[in-house]
Amino acid sequence: MKLNEINTPVSAITGVGPKITTLLAKLNIFTIGELLSYFPRDYEDRTQKHFLKDYAICHKIHTVAKVLSHEWFGYGRMKTLKIIVSDGTAHASLICFNRAFLEKVLVPGSFISLTGDFFVKYNTLQSTAFEATVMNIDPKIDETDLINTRPLNSKVIPIYPLTEGLTQKNISKAIEAALNQYAHGIENEIPEHLIKKYGFLSKQEAIINIHRSENIEKALLARKTLSYEELYHFMYVISQRSLKRRGITQGELEPQKDFTDDEFVSSLSPLQKRLFDALPYSLTPDQKKVIYQMNTEIDRGYSERNRILVQYDKGIPLPTRQPFTMARLLQGDVGSGKTLCALFTCLRIISWKGQCAFMAPTEILARQHAETTDRLLSPFGIKTAFLTGNLKAAGRTQLLKALKTGEIDIVIGTHALFSSGVQYNDLELVVIDEQHRFGVLQRQAIVAKGRVSEKCGITFEPHLLMMSATPIPQSLALTLYGDLDVSVIKTMPEGRKAVTTYLVKEGNEANAYEAVRKELTKGHQAYFVYPAIDSEYSAEDGSPAPLKSAEKMFEFLSAKVYPGFKCALLHSKVDEDEQVRILHDFKDGKIQILASTTVIEVGVDVPNATCMVIEMADRFGMAQLHQLRGRVGRGKDQSFCFLIYSQNISKTGIERMKALRESTDGFYISEQDLKTRGPGELSGTAQSGAIEFQIADLSKDMPLLTQARSDALTELNQST
């Protein structure tokens, strides 16, 4: 029987009554299988004896000691027992807060098994958190002989996550009973040859040893076995999904061959060639590589589709696999030229007589893409439309009609692109920018608009290109987007200078303000970003949060710091038409200082802006700070970013600030973010499929993930 098939209620376990059953339910544990799948968060290794003299180098002392005497300190209700002990290597005091009853349990002359955290205070080695159990030892034994005596309970102690009212003793007792009654006969859930290949434990052995192990090595091997199993199943399911939807498993594409510049140019369609010739600058090597790859994939998709339709007409048996469809995640740092790559791909689709939908998370970003697309492609006869939820009825009706009849080649917009009233003539490519802002269901909704079921009974999917300017490590991308192929643009356009980043401690803001003033007097512009809109902002617990607000700081900056310069305020509560006007004025140089929230994180491209000031920077995530910093450094002039952090910043927080100061490489920053914070937030809160593994830890198990992914792909390909 598989572990998840053990559906017997936990109340069936000996010793688990209604109270414990209710407490386990708070942890979503209702069955024996769920209980045995509730894994320890850590272990305490008591297989090794640690003496009192080693308190400075050992995390916890585990020894045998003799009770020498009792002392008392304090008065009245504050009177506290102090027990003096020795294990033959050192003396120590056990401070018994609220445990006066130990006076009668740990009597002088008795021997105890002692476990606890020890520290030096008032020149005395002592502990306030300890466990002590009386041992049956000959009272005549000398203290020095205790060195060779083993303490009680010398084993690996699992430590479980708890909920209020549930103790380690409660859950350990329940799991121990469950192991005794139900652990035998648990079946393996990964192929036997992989268990042998990697020296893993069987599933039954892994479950037993993850909860009850004779040594720490066996417990860690059990954790590794179960982590691999979880990652293997995850990657197998994702690969199945990829195979079903796009005809290949992730990573199954043949490696891209090297090509010369002449070969690249000759691979372009006539429309792509016209755009290539019209560009006032050269494409970077990474841009060429991505465009070449996507051209190849799109052509392959159309080739397979046409072949299947011909086979059907001739009565030739059809392939069992889904026809190939491009599905690619394009990662690139801020300003690396991802949008241009997407436009080249759109032209390839248009050459095949298909339509393209380009979706962005905000109207500001969508509008910018629409303006850029129209400027670059309208000279070639490409018809572009801009669609958002705010489009007035008359214009919307006309636009939707043109979209349905195929008069529009590229439609650019927000969530409105997949609303119920929108119909496409032949949607062949979906481009999603800032993909982490969209959920899985939203992605599926826009793709469904282009799904076509042909007469042969096969459903053809539109090609999908997702773009992200929030770089994540390649290994993590393979997991978060395992049904996609991943491309990376690392080379930046020529002429771009790296943004110089300064860390400024709260209280020294004047230094940053003065540096910005020097740039303003040169004719440049600046952003000031704040974590809150107004002073009414409160923390999640309802208490007033000491956050600087965009509204208050706008008043301060315009009146007190930069009265001679034109300032403007921008945040999500500002009317969208007013937002557009402000951004246009800022771009045209009519506004020198823009005080804002993170609404300018994406979609704002002003080459003349050379300063980014982010106040209370430690309140933002690293990826978000990197995105905000990317708003400057978009022109030929040197740009600067000032990260103003709180005085009470944590150690981890200052490490994150230093990583941003040291590098402008988004991939390096994402690696540091993964190390200091783990992978959770990298997937984005909008992702309904955000990864929450039960035992695997992506910040530690990347080598295991690589193994599991390769093995899952091999097994799946052999079975199809």
N, C-alpha and C positions, 0 to 999 in steps of 0.2 A: 504494500500500500504506500502511496505517495504521502508525504507529510501533510500537504494541504487537503488531503482526503480524510484525515482523522477529524471528523466533525462532532465527536462526542463532547458534550458540554463540560466546561471546567468543573462544574459542581459535582461531576462524577468522580473526581479525584479524592482519594482518602484524605481527610483533614481540611478540605476546602469547603467552608460553610458559606452561608448567605452573605456574610459581611465581606469576606475575601472575594467572593464572586462579584459583588457589586463594585469593589475597588478595581478589580481586573477589567471590568467593563469600561471603566473610565479610560483605560489604555487601549480600548477596542480589542480586548482579548475575551473571546466568548467560547472558543473551542480548544481542545487539547492541541490540535495542530497549530493554532495561533499562539498558544502558550509556549510550545517548544520552539516556535519561530521568533520568540521575543528574546533577542540576543543581548548579552552583556555589553555595556558601553566601555568597560575597562576590567582589568584584573589586578588583584593584589597577590603577589607571589610570596607565599609564606613557606615555600619549600626550602628557602635558605634562611639560616639563622643570622641575625644581625644584632651585634652587641651594643650596649649603651655607649661605649667609647666611640662608636662609629656614627653617632647621631648626625654629625656634620656632613657625611657623605652618603648616608642612606636615607631614602625617602621615608621609610618607616622602620622602627625597631621591632624585632621579633625575637624574644629571648626568654630565658628562665631566670627568675630572680628570687631573692630571699627578702622577706619583709623584716626590716630591722627595728623600726619603731614607728610610733604615731606622734604627731604634733598637731596643735590647733592654733589658728590665727584668726583675728577679728573678734567681734563681740556680738552678742544677741543673735538676731536672725542672720547676721553676716558671718557668724562663726563657721569656719571651714576646716575640714579635716585635711591633713597633709600626711601621706604615708611615705616613709623613707625606705628605699629598697636598694639592693645591690645585686648585680649579676656576675660579680667576680672581676669585672673590667672597669666598672665605675659605679658611683652612687648617684641616685636620682630621687626626686620628690614627685609623688603622684598627687596632684591637687584635685581634691574630690568635691567640686562645686555641686551642691544639691545631692550629694551622695554620701551623707553621713553614715548610712547603714553599712558602708564598707568597713567601718570600725570593727564590726562584729564578724565580718566575713574574711577580711585579709588581716588576720591577727599576727602580731610579731612572732617571728620564729617559723611561720609557714612559708612554703615555697609556691610560687605562682608562675603560670605561663603568661607572659606579658607582651602585648602588642600595642604600639601607639606612636604618635608623633611627639618628638622631644625637641626642646630648645633650651637655651641658656637665658635665665633671667635672674637678676640680683646675684650674679656669680654662682648660680645653682642650676644644674641640669634638672629640668622638670617637664611634666606633661599634664595637660588638662583634658586631652582626648585619648583615652586608652581603654583597652580591654584587659581584664585580669581574671584568670581562673585558677583556683587552688589546685595544686598537684599533690598526689600522694607520694611524697619523697621522704626517705629516712631523715628525720630531723637532725641526726648527728653528722650529716654530710657537710663538708666545708664549702664555703662560698666559691673558692677557686675551682672546686670540682663541678660547679654548675656549667662551666664552659663546654663540657662535653655532653651535657644533658639536652635532649631534644624538647622543644616546647610543644604544647598541644596544638592540634589543628594545623599541622605543618603541611599545607596543601595550597593549591591555587584557588583563591576566593574570587568568584565572579561578582562584579558590581553592576547592578541593573539600573536603568532609568526608573524613577519612581513617580508616584502621584501622591497627593496629600492623603495620609492615613495608611499608606502601604509602606511596609518596612522591607529592608533587604532580607530579613529573616522570613517574613511572610512569603515573598515571592520565591526565594531559594527553596523553601520547604515544599511549595506547590510544584515547582519544576522538578525537584528531586523525586517526588512521588509520581509525577507524570513520566519521567524517564524510566522508573522502575516498572510501571504498568503498561506503557504504550510505545516505548522506543524500539522494541525489537520488531524486526520485519519491515523497517522503513526502506523503501526502494531507492536506488540511484536515479538521478534525473538528468545526468549527462552521460554521454557514451563511455562505455567501460575502457575503451582504448585511450581516451583522454585522461581518465583517472590514473591509469598505469603510466602514461607518457610523462605526466607531471608529478607523479608520486603523491597524489592527493589521497585523502581518506575517502572511504565509502560514505554515502549520505548518512547512514546509521551511525557510523563511527564519528562523523563530523558533528552531528547533532549531540551525541553524548559528550564529546570532548569540548564542545564550545561552552557547555554548561558545567561539566564535571571532568576535570582533567588532572592527571597525576603530576604534570609539570607544565611550565609556561610554554615550552616549545610545542607541545602537543595541542595546547589551546590555540596558539597562533596558527598552526597548520590547519586546524579546524576552521578558523576564521578565513584563512586564505582559500580553502576549498569552497566554502559557502559563498565567498565574494566572487570567485571565478564563476561558480554556477549561476549566480544572479546576473553577472555581466554577460555570460554566454547566452542565457535565455533572452535577455534584453536585446542583444545584437541579432540573435536569430529571428526574433519577431520583427524587428525593424527591417532586416534584409528580406524577409518574406513580404512585408508591405511594399518595399521597393520593387521586388520582382513582380508582384501582382499589378502594381500601378504603372510601372515604366519599363517592364520587360527585362531589366537587369538588376543584379544586386549591387549595392553600393560598393564602388571600387572595382567593379568588373570591367570597366572600360579599358581598352588597351592604352598603355602609356603613350603620351603624346610624343611624336617624333620631332626632332629638331628641324627647323626650317630657316631658310635664308630670308632676307628682306624682300628679295624678288619673288620668292615663293609665297610670302605673305601677301604681297600686293596682288599677285595673280590669283590668289584664293578669294579675293573680294568680289562681291557681286557688283554690277554696274552702279547701283545706288550707293553702296558702301565705298566704292572707288571715288565717286564724286565728293563724298564727305571727307574722305582721306585727303584728297587733293586740295580741298578748301580750307583745311585746318591751318592756322597760322603757326603751329608748333608741331613737333614730332611726337608720335606716340611713344610711350616708354616700352622697354622690352616686355615687362609683365603685362601691359595692356595688349600688346600684339599677341602674346601667348594665349591670353584669355579669349580674345576675339577669334583667333584661329581655331581654338578648341571648340568654342560654341558654334562656329560656322559648320565645323565637321559634324557635330552632334545634331544640329538642326537638319542638315542635309541627310544624315542617316535616318532620322525620324521620318522625313517625307519619303525617302526611298523605300523604307519598310512598309509604310502605309500604302504607297502605290502598288508595290509588289503583291501585298495581300489582296488588294481589290482586284488585281489582274488574275491572281490565282483563283479567287472566288468565281469570277466570270468564266474561267476556263474549267471549273470543276476540280481544280487541284486541291488536295487536302491542305487546310490552313495550319499554321504553326500553333503549338500549344501555349507558347509564352505570349504575354501581352506585347504588342508592338513597342519598340523603343521610343521613349520620350525623354527629352533633356530635362533634368532637374538638378539645378546647380546653385550652390551657395557661393557668392562672390564676396570674399572678405577683403577689405582694403582700408587703410588708414584714412583719416580725414584728409580730403584734398588729393587723393591718389588717382582719381580719374575713373571711378567705377561707373558714374552716370554716362560718360562718353562710351564706355564699353557696352552699356545697355542699349544706347542708341544705335550703335553699329549692329547689335543683335536684332533690334527692331527692324532695321532696314533689310536684314536677311529674310525676315518673316514676310515683310511687305513685298519683297521680290518673289516670294512664293504665293502672293496674292492673299495673305492672311492679315488679320488685325492684331493689334497689340493693346494691352491694358497695363498702365503704369500706375501703381498704387503707392501712396505715401501716407504717413500717419497724421500729418497736420496739413491744414489748408495753406499755411505759409510755405511749407516745403513743396507741396503739390503745385502751388502757383509758380514757384521758382523753376521747378522742372518743366512746367508747361511753357514758360517764357523762354527757357534755354532751348527746349526742343523745337519750338516754333522758329526761333532765331536761326538755329543751325540747319533745320531740315526743310523749312518752307521754300527756300530757293530751288529745291529739287522736286517741288510739286507734292510734297507730303502734307496731308491734311491732319492737323492736330486739334484736339478739343480738350476743354478743361471742365470737369464735372465734379461738383461738391454738393453737399446737402443744402447749401445756402443759395444755389442757383435759382433764380426766379422762374415761375411756372412757364411763362411764354418761351423764354430761351431754353428751358429744360426740355419742353415738348419737342421743339425743333431739333435740338441736339440728339435726343433719344431716337427720333425718326431717322436722322442721318446715320446714326450708329447702327441701327437695325438694317438699313439698306446697304451698308458697306461704303458709304461716302466718306467715312472717317477712318483714317489709317491707325492713328494712335490716340487713345483717350487717356488722359491723365487726371487723377483725382484722389479722393480719400475713400472712406468706406462706402460712399455712394456708388462706387463702381460695381458693387455686387448687391445693390438694393433690388427689391422685387420687380420694379418696373423697368429695369435695364436689360435690354436684349442686344446681343451682338450678331453680326452677320456671319462672321467666321473668326472667332477669337482663337488665335493660334499661339500666342505668347502672353504670359502673365509675368510682369516684373513687380516685385515687392521691395520697396526701399525701406531701410531701417526695420528689417524684418522682426527684430526683437520687440517692436511695439505692437505687433499683431499676434493674436492667439491662433491656435491650430485651427479652430473652427472658422475663423475669418479667412484663413488661407484656403481652406477647403471650399468655402463659399465662392470666392472669386474664380478658383480653378473650375468649379462646376459650371460656371457660365460658358466655358469653352468646350465642355465635354460633349462628344458627338458619338452616337451609336449608328454605325453604318449598316447597310443591308446585309452584310456578311455576318452580322451578329457580334462583331467586335467593337468595343468602345474605345475611341481614340481620345487621349488626354492632350490638353494644350501643353506646350513647353513651359517650364517654370524657372525663372531666374530670381533668386532672393539675394538681396545685397545688405551688407552690414558694415557700418563704419565703427562698430564697437568690436574690435578684434578679440577673438578668444583663441586659446591655444588649439593647435590642430587636433591634438588627441581629444580634447573636450568637444570640439566641433563634430568629430566623428560620432560622438555619442548623442549630443543634443540634436544633431541633424543627420542621423545615420542613414536616412533614406535619400540623401543628397550627395552629389559629388562636390568637393570643396576646392575652390580656386582662391589663390591669394595674390593680391597686388601689393608688393612691398616697395618697388622703386617709385620714387616721387618725381613729378614733372621737373624739368630743368629750371633753374633759377629760384626755386623755393629755398628760403633760409630757415633753419631750425629755430623754433621759438625759444627764447631764453626765459627760463622759469626761475622766479625768486620766491623763497619762503619768507613770510613776514608774520611775526608773532603779534597777536592781538595787543594793542597798546602802541604799536609802532606804525599804524596805518598812515601817518603823515608822510613817512618816507616813500610809501608807494604812491600816495597822492601827488607828491612833488615830482616823482619820476614820470607820472602820467602827464603832468602839466608841461614838462619839457617836450613831450611828443605832440601835445596839442598845439603848442606854439609853432611847431614845424608844419602844422597843417594837417596832422593825422587825427584819427578818431579813436574812441575808447568805449569798451563795454564795462559795466559794473554789474555783477550778478549777485543776487541774494537768495537765501533759502525760503523766504516767506513773502507773501504779497503785502500784508498789512500788519499792524501791531496787534490786531485781534487774534492772531494765530495762537493756538494753544497746543500743548503737547498731547500725546495720545491719552495720557492719564487724566487729562482735564485741567492740569495746572498750567499757569502761564509759562510759555516757553521763551527763554531769553534769546530770541532770534532777531537779527537785524532784518527789517522788512524793506522791500523795494520802494514802497511809498514814502516811508519816513526818510530813507537814505537819499531818495530823489530830491526831497525838499532840502536836505542838508547839503548835498553836493551842489545843487543849483544856486542856493542862497549863500552858503558859507565858504565852500571850497573853490568852485569854478563859476563865480557870478558873471564872468566875462565871456562865457561860452554857452552855446545853445544846448540845453539838456532836454531829454524826453524820457517818459516812463512807459514801460511795456510789460504787460503780464496777461495771464489768461482771462482776466475779468474785463480787459479792454475789448470793446466791440471789434469784431474781426475786420471790418472795413477800416476802422481806425488803426488797427495793427498794421494792415497793409500800407496805409498812408505813411505811418511813422517809419516803417522799414524802407519804403521808397525814399523818403526824405533823408534818412540816415545814409542810404546808399548814394544818394545824389550830393551828399556833403552839406545839406542844410542843417543837420543835427550833428554836433561833435561828440556828445556823451549820451549813451543809452543805458539808463538804469533799468534792470530787468530781473525777472526770475529765469528759470531754466527754459522758458518758452523759446529762447533764441538758441537752444542747444543744437538744433538742426535747421537747415533751410535758409541760413543767413550767410551770404557771401559778399563781403565788402572788403576788397583788397586794400583800401586806404586805412582800415582799422588796424592799428598796430599794438593796442594795449587791451589786455583782458585782466580785470581785477575781480577775483572771486572771494567774497568775504564769508567768514565762517566755513572755509573750504573743507574742514574735517567733517562737516555735516553731509557732504556729498560722497558718492561712490567714486572709485578711481576711474572707472569707465566714463562716468558722467563728467568728471573733471577734465579728462582727456578730450572728450567731445567738445566741451566748452572752450578749452584752449585752442581747439582746431578752428574756431571762428576767426582767429588772427593768424598771421603768417601766410596769408593767401595772396600777397603781392610781392613786389621785389624788395621792399624795405624790411629791415630787421624788426621783428615783433617781440613783445614781452608779455609774460603772464605772471601775475602776482597772486600767490595763494596765501591769504591771510587766515591763520588758524588760531583756535582758542588757546588760552593759557593753560587750561586743564586737559589738554589733548593727551590721549593714551599713548603708551609706548608703540602699540601697533599702528595707531593713527599717524604718528610722526614718521614711522617707517614707510607708510604709504605716501606721505608727502615727499619724502626724500626720493622715492622711486620716480615720482613725477618730475622732480627737479633734475634728476640724473639723466632722464631719457625722454625723447619724444616719440619713441617707437611703441605704437599701440600694442604690438604683440608682446614686447617685453613687459609692458605695464600689466597686461592681462595675466601674464605668468606670475608676476608678483602679487597681483590681486588674488589669484588662485591659491598661492601659498599662504597668504595672511588671512584670507576670508573663506576659502573653500569655494566650490563651484555654484552654490545655491543661487546667488543673485545674478550670476552671469547669464542664466537662462532667461531672465526677464520676467517680471511679474505678470506680463500679459500672456505668457505662454501657458495655456491650460495643460500642456503636457510637460510642465517643469519636472525635472528629474528628482525623485526622492527615493534613493535606494535604501533597502532595509538594512544591509550590512556593508555593501561596498562603499568605499570612500574615494571619489574621483581625485581628490587632492593627494592621495597616497597610492592609489591602485592603478595608475595609468599603464604601467607595464603589463599588469594583469588584464586591463581592458584591451590592449593591443593583441595579446594572446587570444582572448576570448573572441574578439571580432574576427580574427583570421580563421580560427577554428570553426566558428559559426558559419562563415561564408563558405568554407570548404565543405562542410557537412550539407549545407543547403544546395550547393551547386551539384554535389554528387547525387542528391536525391531527386533532381529535376532533369 
